[in-house]
């Protein structure tokens, strides 16, 4: 089903974006191969997706990070490791402070 910025897969909007940041390159290198509609593709882990959304810093992406957390789609230990390795810890601290999230 088409959505404004990509396609809707299992009730989740999916975007296709080019890579230019280390977290994106890592996400692709570690992407999981899946079959969808008879076609094989690769998808980011929820943790890499959350890190990439955090990296972008856009309000709509911050909301998506919160959605991932609230939906319990991420292993928070894996997520914290990824954001630590990619220099996103300050952005994470800002997000949890701004939206009063539990660490």
C-alpha positions, 0 to 999 in steps of 0.5 A, a space after each residue: 500500500 503506498 504511503 506519502 514517503 515510501 510503502 507500507 509493510 505490515 502497518 509500518 511505513 518504509 522508506 528507501 534512502 541512499 547511504 552517506 553516513 557510517 551508521 547507514 553503511 553498517 546497517 546495510 552491511 548487517 541487513 537481514 535478507 527477507 523475501 517480500 512479494 516473491 522478491 528478496 531484499 535486505 532490511 535494517 534491524 530495528 536498532 539500526 533504523 532507530 539509530 539512523 532516525 536519531 542521526 537525521 535529527 528531524 522531528 518526524 524521525 524523532 517521533 519514529 524513534 519513540 514509536 519504535 521504543 514504545 512498540 518494543 521493536 528494539 533491543 535497547 542494549 543493541 541500540 545503545 551500542 550502535 549509537 555509542 559507536 556512531 557518536 550519537 549519544 548526545 543526540 540520544 540524551 537530548 531526545 530522552 530529555 526533550 520527550 521525558 523518556 526513560 533511559 
